[in-house]
Amino acid sequence: MPASTAGLPVVIVDDHSIFRSGLRAELDADIRVLGEAATVDEAIALVVALQPRVVLLDVHLPGGRGGGGSEVIHDAAHRAPHTLFLALSVSDAADDVVRVIRAGARGYITKSSSGAEVSEAARRVADGDAVFSPRLAGFVLDAFGAVAGETAETTEELDRLSAREQEVMRLIARGYTYKEVAGSLFISPKTVETHVSAVLRKLQLSSRYELTAWALERKLL
């Protein structure tokens, strides 16, 4: 462990040493890697011992009972109560996404993400947000138990939002970044930030994670 204690403490879990080394080298300077693990058993032991804030967790891992990343979350989370898990996988298969979300992961991004994107996702998860690659939002909806064909509920809460705020709310809840929302709606990131603040205030929510859960429960995605 580095002598400095500054930065966001994370653990990298992946069975490919080249990927672990590459990711570690590309993470932002404020991300502090406490350690690395290559198997389910190593990961559980390391997470419990080091108590990182965020675990960058591959979905498919050898060892344990064959449950991969989901098994790590199941077996380590209750012994590391302040640790959060961000799934980072080459797979974007629905089964993989749903399984790890149900296990308790607070986000899921693919390995095509850059080091800067992984760093930002780790920070957002640490701050209580849910982070998902945008095209995985439909799988996240499945993970929350929505049934295909259900329509969005009309609620008094939703009526509090302007049409533009509703557009921003849906994109943010799907995991889009401020920059991506801005590009999609042809507005500035600062305007997106203003709309998000208004949405959270009007809905009496405290984070983007709560916003995602709120939207999913109401089938608004």
SVG drawing of the C-alpha trace seen along z (x, -y; Angstrom):
<svg xmlns="http://www.w3.org/2000/svg" viewBox="-51 -26 56 51">
<polyline fill="none" stroke="black" stroke-width="0.4" points="0.0,0.0 1.3,-3.5 2.5,-5.6 -0.1,-8.3 -3.7,-7.7 -5.2,-10.2 -7.5,-9.2 -10.4,-6.8 -9.4,-3.3 -10.3,-0.5 -9.5,3.1 -9.2,4.6 -10.6,8.1 -10.0,9.8 -8.4,13.1 -6.2,11.5 -3.1,10.0 -2.5,7.9 -5.9,6.3 -5.3,5.6 -2.0,4.0 -3.3,2.0 -6.3,0.7 -4.2,-0.2 -1.9,-2.3 -4.8,-4.1 -6.8,-5.0 -6.8,-8.7 -4.3,-9.8 -7.0,-10.2 -7.8,-6.5 -5.7,-4.5 -5.4,-0.8 -5.1,1.1 -4.6,4.5 -5.6,7.0 -7.2,10.4 -7.6,13.0 -10.1,15.5 -13.3,15.6 -11.6,16.8 -8.7,14.3 -11.2,11.4 -13.4,12.2 -10.3,12.5 -8.8,9.2 -12.1,7.2 -12.7,8.3 -9.1,7.6 -8.7,4.2 -12.3,2.8 -11.9,0.7 -14.6,-1.8 -15.1,-0.4 -14.3,2.9 -13.8,3.0 -15.1,6.5 -15.0,8.8 -18.2,10.8 -16.6,14.1 -14.0,15.3 -12.6,18.8 -12.7,20.4 -15.3,20.4 -18.5,22.2 -18.6,21.1 -20.6,18.0 -18.0,15.5 -18.4,11.8 -21.9,12.4 -20.4,14.8 -17.8,12.3 -20.5,9.8 -22.7,12.3 -19.9,13.5 -17.9,10.3 -20.6,7.5 -21.8,8.3 -18.2,8.4 -17.3,5.2 -20.4,3.1 -19.0,-0.2 -17.6,1.4 -19.5,0.9 -19.1,3.0 -18.8,1.8 -19.0,4.6 -16.5,4.2 -16.8,6.9 -16.3,7.7 -19.8,9.1 -22.9,7.1 -25.2,10.2 -28.5,9.6 -28.0,12.6 -24.7,11.3 -25.9,7.8 -29.1,8.9 -27.3,11.5 -24.6,9.1 -27.2,6.3 -29.4,8.6 -26.3,9.6 -25.9,6.0 -23.5,4.3 -24.1,0.5 -23.1,0.3 -22.0,2.2 -19.8,0.9 -18.0,2.7 -14.2,3.2 -14.3,1.0 -14.5,-2.0 -11.4,-4.1 -9.4,-4.5 -10.8,-8.0 -14.4,-6.6 -13.7,-3.8 -12.3,-6.3 -15.3,-8.5 -17.7,-5.6 -15.8,-4.5 -16.1,-8.0 -19.8,-8.1 -20.5,-4.8 -18.5,-5.9 -20.8,-9.0 -23.9,-6.8 -24.8,-6.9 -25.8,-4.0 -23.6,-3.8 -24.4,-1.8 -23.3,-1.8 -26.2,-3.5 -27.2,-0.6 -27.4,1.7 -30.3,-0.3 -32.9,2.1 -31.2,5.0 -31.2,2.9 -34.9,2.5 -35.2,6.3 -33.1,6.5 -35.6,4.4 -38.4,6.8 -40.3,4.9 -42.4,7.0 -42.1,6.6 -45.0,4.6 -45.8,2.6 -46.4,-1.0 -45.2,-4.0 -47.2,-5.1 -48.6,-8.6 -47.8,-10.1 -48.3,-13.4 -44.5,-13.4 -43.9,-13.2 -46.3,-16.0 -44.0,-18.3 -41.3,-18.1 -41.3,-20.1 -41.1,-18.4 -37.4,-19.1 -36.7,-18.0 -38.5,-14.7 -36.2,-14.2 -33.1,-14.8 -34.4,-12.6 -34.9,-9.6 -31.4,-9.9 -29.7,-10.4 -31.6,-7.5 -30.4,-5.3 -26.8,-6.1 -25.9,-8.8 -23.2,-11.3 -24.0,-15.0 -22.0,-15.4 -23.9,-12.7 -27.3,-14.1 -26.1,-17.6 -25.2,-16.2 -28.4,-14.3 -30.6,-17.2 -28.4,-19.9 -28.0,-21.8 -24.9,-22.6 -23.6,-20.3 -24.2,-23.2 -27.8,-23.3 -28.1,-19.5 -26.6,-20.0 -29.2,-22.7 -32.0,-20.4 -30.7,-17.4 -30.6,-19.6 -34.2,-20.7 -35.4,-17.1 -33.8,-15.8 -35.2,-18.7 -38.7,-18.3 -38.8,-14.6 -37.1,-14.9 -34.3,-12.5 -30.7,-12.9 -28.7,-11.1 -28.7,-9.8 -28.8,-6.3 -32.1,-7.1 -33.3,-8.7 -32.6,-5.5 -34.4,-3.4 -37.4,-5.8 -37.6,-5.8 -37.3,-2.0 -40.0,-1.4 -42.4,-3.5 -41.4,-2.0 -40.3,-5.3 -37.2,-4.1"/>
</svg>
